């Protein structure tokens, strides 16, 4: 039992809104994270400055109460200094006052002190581990210049850092709350703005989904500049598609009519031949049947050729080509198609390359149809000429017949313009040539003179370094 073939469904990519949401969220998250880090650093710095002022004030009060009495240095620790330090609640306080030789006058003897030359005039703040806790201290010097005692007296006041950390975290938390709220508000506003900006795309989607499949008319809607380019591109594509669909519908209708007519005529002649006993009339019917069969074969070949040329006009890329090679290839293919009735074709090619931007297949088909037209409707000899004139390249076919009745090149190239005197003619040859000329930004040219009838394909010359049009 045959199982139905499941078509692979292409994976859906992330929507623009989803991508923008992720991008905005990541950006805001990074911004909030950086702000938290900066806010905590700023809060720590502000807390240190605030509490260091308390330590500095206490150290200054102690320095003012250092005296030299009878050759001895004495310190009278003021109560107000500890009252000032008590503003930092729940903190342990340490202090040390030492002589120039390092002897402790009062306070904690083992509290570490910096070198004297590292302490500036306003004091030096530093952090150490003492008593199992992290402590921030401020060291200050009091210079004595007495007769009995001279030198610097070390004054160190310190307390633990719990209150500092708490103040820094409080400041950082408040900053984070404000920034997080602002970030969330920005994200919501950005999403709303993005939703509003995406509405034109939603209108385009709705318009496309609600449109009838056969309606290829352009959209008419007001859209921002960024979206109007998309609308214009869709309209151009739909215009091309509409022209192609209409041309294909006309082509299919004309082709079906011509094939049906040829088959009907072939069938009618064959039925007449079945009932005919007169050898002469039967031979004449056989000639008509053969002529109709040749016409039907030629019609089928040219229908396929025309369909390929039409398809390549939308898909093929124009490349630099030497028009002489196109002429030689078309002449060789045409001689092989004609078979036993070898036409007499004279090639006239220049010595220098004649370069054009073109599609080799389409150009060969056009030249083959020009040769076939001259062979079927003109008189030998047939000349195939490649010429160069200014910035134009020309490939021309000349025969000795009367040529086309049309005086204007714009009048030629209509499909199925069959010559009643030539029923084997499919009437598509010049239509193919005309379409190839338009595809290559060229034109068809006619010339009647003493040398015969000439029909040529005039193309723009490829300039060196220039891209295909």
N, C-alpha and C positions, 0 to 999 in steps of 0.2 A: 504494500500500500504506500503510495507516494505521500510524502509529508510536505506540507506547504513550506515554502522558503520564507524565512523571516528576514525582513530587511533590517539592516543595522541602523539603529537610531543614533545620529551623531550626538556626542556628549555636549551638554549645555554649558557654556562658559559662564563665569560669574558676571552678574549684571553690573552696569556702571554704578548704580546706586549702592550696591553691596560693596564694590571695590572702594568707592569714596568713603563709605561708612567705616570700613576697616582702616583705611589710610588716616582719616580724621581721628579715629579712636587711638591709633598708635601714636600719632603726632601729639595729641593731647595728653596721652599717658606719659610719653617721654617728657613733655613740658612740665607736667605736674611733678614727676619724679625729680627732674632737675630743680624745680622750684622748692620742693621739700628739702632737698639737700642744701640748697642755698639758704633757705629760711632757717634751717637748723644751725648752719654755720653762722649766719648773722645773729640769731638769737643767742648762740654761745658767746659770740664776741661782745654783744651788748650786755649780757649777764656778767661776763668777766669785767668789763669796764665799770659796771655799777658796783659790784662787790669789791673790786680793787680800790675804788675810791674810799670804801669803808676801811679797808686795811691801811690805805695811805693816811687817812685821817687819824686812825689809832696810832700808827707809827709816829706821826708828827707830834701827837700829844705826849707820847712816851719820850721822844727826843727832847722835848721842852723841859722835861723833869729829870734830866741828867745833870748832876752837879759834881764839882770837885771840892771836897772838904778835907782840909788838913792833909792834902797830898793823896787822898783816896777818891776814887770815882764811886759815886753813889747814885742809885736810881730810885725815884719815888714814883711807882706805877700809879697813874691817876685812875680813879674809878670811872671817870667819864670815858676813858678809852675802851674799857670792857662794855660799858653801856652802849657805845657806838657799835661794837662788834656783835652785841646781842640782837641787833636788828636782823641779823641772819639767824632766824629761829632754827632750832634743832641741829645746829652745827657745833662741832667741837672746835675750841679756840686754842692755839698754840702761840707762844712768843719766846723770844730769846734776846737778851742783851749781852754783848760780849765786848771785852777790851781788845785793843789792837793786837795783843799777843794771843788772842783766841780764848782767853779765860772768860768763862761765863759769869756775868755779874748776877743775872737773875733769869729765870725761865728754864726751858728744857735744854739741858746741856748737850744732848746728842742730836738736836735738830740741825739738819744740814744747812750750811750757809754758802753762798757763792763767793768767789774771789772778789777782793775789794776793787780791783781795777775794772771789773765788769759791771759795777753798780753805778748808774748815772746819778745825776743830782736829784732828780725827782723820784728816784726809787726804781727797783728792778723786781718785776713780778715773775714768778716761776712756779712750776708744779713738781712735787716729789711725792713719793710714797713714804708715809710715816705712820707708825702705829697701826699698820694693817689697813690704812685708808689712803685714798687719794687726797692730797692736801695742796692748796694753792697758797703761796706765801708771797709777801712783799718785803724786800730787804732795803734798808736805808742806812746811810752813814751820817753820824754826827761828829763833826770835826772839833776836837779839843786842842786848844793852844795855851794851856796853862804852864807855869814854870815847872811844876812837879810832874804834870801829865800832859802829854801831847800826842796827837794821832787821831785815828778814826775809831769811833765806837760803832759796832754793828748793832742794828736794831732790826729784828725779824718778827713780823706778825703774820699769822696764818690761821686759816680755818678750813674745814672740809668743804667739799664741792657739791654736796647734795642739793643745796638751794639753787646753786648756779644751774645744775642740770635740769632741775624742775622748772626754773624760769625759762631756760632755752627751749625745753619741750613745750611749755605753754605757748610761747611765742610762735614756735613752728607749727603747733597744732592749729592755732587760730589762722595762721597764714594758709595752711593746707585746706582748712575748711572753706576759707574765702575763695582760694584758687580752684578747688574742686567744684564748688558751686558755680563759679564763673565758667569753668571748663565744660561742665555739664550743660549750662545754658547755651554756651557757644556751640556745642555739638548739636543740641536740639534745634537751635536757629539755623545752623548750617544744613541739617537734614531737611528742615522745612524749606529753606531756600533752594536746596538741590531738588526737592520734590516739585517745587514750583517751576524750576528751570527745565525739568524733564517733561513737563506737561505737553510741550509741542511735539516731542517724540511719541508720547502716548496718543496724541491726536492723529499723528501720521499712521501709527499702528492701527488705530481704530478705523481710520478711513480706508486703509488697505484691506483690512479683514472684512469690512462691510461692503466693499465694492464688488460689483458683479464681475466674474472672471473675464467676460467679453468686453468690459469697459476699460479701455486703455487710454482714455482721455487724460490730460494733465491735471494735477492737483492745483487747486487755487485756494491757498490758505495763507494767512499772515503768520510769519514765523520770525524769530530772531535771526540775526546775520549768520550765526554759527549753524543754525538749523536750515536756513533758507538755501545754503549751498547743498545740503543733503536733498531737500525738496527739488531743487533744480536738477540734480543728478538723477533722481528718480524719474522726473518728467522727461529728461533727455533719453533715459533708457526706455521708458514706456513709449516715447515717440518712435524710437528706432524699432522697438518690438511691434508697435502698431503698423508701421510701414512694412516691416518684414512679414507680419501675419497677413496683411491685405495683399501684398504681392504674392505670397504663397497661395492664398485662397484663389486669387485670379489665375495664377499659374496652374494650380491643380484643376480648376474648372476648365481652362482653355485646353490643357493637356488631355483631360478626360474626353472633352468634346472631339478633339482631333483624333485621338486613338479610336474612339467609338465610331467616328465617321469612316476612318480608314478600314477598320475591321468590317463595318457594315458593307462598304463598297467591295472589299475583298470577298466577303461571303456571297454577295449578290452575283458577282462575276463567276465565282466557282459554281453556284447553283445553275447559272445559265450554261456553263460549260458541261455540266452533267446531262443537260437535256438537249444539247446541240449535237447534230449528226453531220452537219456540213463541215468538211475538213478545213476549208478556208476560214469560215467564221469561227470554228473552234480554235484555229491557230491565232486568230485575232484576239479571242478571249484570253488565250494563254498569255499573249503579250501584255494585255491589260492586267491580268493577275500578277504577272512578273513585275510590271511597273508599280502596281499597288504594294506588292510585297517589299520591293526596294524602298519605296517611300515610307512604309511602316517601319522597316529596319532602320532607315536613316532617322526617322522621327524618334524612335526609341533611343538611338545613340545620342542624338542631340538633346533629348530631354535629360538624359543622365549627365551629359556634359554641361548643360545649362544649370542643372541642380548643383553640380560640383562647383561651378564658377560662382554661383550665387552664394553658396556656403562659404567658400574661401574669401569672398569679398568681405565677410564679417570676421573671419578668423585668421586668415593667412597674414604673415608679416612680410612687408616689402623689403627685399634685399637687393644689394647691388648686383646687376646682371649685365652681361654683354649681349646686346641685341643681335649680334651676328650669330651667336650660338643658338639663340631662340629661332632664328630664321632657318638655320641648317637643320635643327631638330624637327621643326614643323614640316619642312619640305620632305625629310626622310619618312616621318610618320604618315604624311599624306600619300606618298608614293606607295607605301606598304598597304594602306587602306584601299586605294584604288585597285590594286592588284594587276590583273591582266591588261587593262587599258592604261598603259603607261602614259601619263601626260608629259608634255614637253615643257619643263620649267627651267628658266634660266635665272641663275643666282648672280646678283651683283652686290658684292660686299666690299666695304672699305678696308684698307689695310690696318687702320688703327681701331682699337676697341671703341664701341659705342655703348657707354654705360648708362643704364637707367635703374631706378628703384622699382622693382616689380616682383610679381609672383610668376615663377617660371611656368608652372602648369597652366595658369590662366592665359598667359601670353601665347603659349604654344597652341592652345585651343583656339584663340582668336585668329592667329595666322592660318591655322589649318582650315578654319571656316572661310577665311578670305580666299584661300586657294581653291577650296571646294566650290565656292560661289563662282569664281572665275572659270573653273573647269566645267561646271554644270550649265552656266548661262552665257558665258563668253565664247571667244574663239581663240585658238592657239595662234602664236606661242604665248606663254604666260611668263611674265617677269616678276621675280621676287627681289625687291631692292631694299637695302638698308642704307639710309643716308643720314647725314649730320648737318644741321643748319642752325647757326648761332647757338642758342641754349636749348634747342629742341632736337629730339631724335625721331626719326620717321622710318617705319617699315611699311612698304607699299607693295601692292599686287596690281599688275597691269595686264590686261588682255585686249584683244582686238575686236571685241564685241561692241554693241551699242551702249551697254551699261544700263544703269538704273534710270527709270523715268523721273525719279525725284530730283529736283534741282537743289534742294536744301538738305545738308547732311542731317539736320535735326528731324527730318521726315523719315529717315530710314531707321531700321533696327526694331520695328514692331514685330511682336511674336506672331508666328503662323501667317505671315504674308505670303501665301503660297502662289506660285506662278501657275495659272491654269493650264499653260502649255507644257508644264513640267510637273506632272502629278507625283513624281518620285521625290520632289523637293519637300523637305520638312518645314521650311520657312522659319527656322530658328537660327540660322548661321549668323546673320547680321545682328540679330538680337543679342547673341553671345558677344559679338565684337563690341557692340555698343555698351554692354554692361562692363566688359573688361576695360574699355576706355574710361568710363566713369570711375571705376575702381582705382585706376592708375592716374587719375587727375589729368587725363588726356582727352583727345577728341578724334572724331572720324572726319576725314577730308576726302572730297571727290574732285576729280579732274578729268575733263573730256578734251582731248586734243587730237592732233594728227597722229600721235603715237598710240592711240587707243584710249580705253577707259581705265582710269586708275582710281583705286580706293585704298586709302592709307590710314594707318593708326599713328597719330601724332602724340608723342609723349614728352614730358619734361626731362631734360638731361640731368643725370646725377652729378652733382658737383662734388669735388674731392673734399672729404671731411664732413659733408652735410649729412644729416640724418634723413631717413625716409619720411615723407609727409604723412 
